[in-house]
Amino acid sequence: QVQPVESGGGLVQPGGSLRLSCLASGRAFGRGDMGWFRRVPERDVEREFVAAFMWNGRYTHYSDAVKGRFTVSRDDAQNTLYLQMNDLRPEDTAVYYCNSYPPKTGEWGQGTQVTVSS
């Protein structure tokens, strides 16, 4: 079972950048697909998909909302998943989580808050 710990969130102005990290302890990444998700606590019940990095083939997949602005990467030796977020917009404000892809119910961490505001 993966126990993710997300970090790197914060307050940033529109157009700015942040890099999120997810340390997934409990088991090595191994051959697992991993993804980033987000949720606006006051609005959303479910977490929406943001980006994923597939182990087999080493290819990536993004939601239309972030395509071209966000880049997902992973360091298997460090059991860490990253999300580089550029050209941030107010609508990117949310709590960001990592999980297996597709996500597993028992493997949600606390998330990291990203706030985009001037």
Buried (B, 14 or more C-beta within 10 A) or exposed (E): EBEBBBBBBEEBEEEBEBBBBBBBEEEEBEEBBBBBBBBEEEEEEEBEBBBBBBBEEEEBBBBEBBEEBBBBEBEBEEBBBBBBBBEBBEEBBBBBBBBBBEBEEEBBBEBBBBBBEE
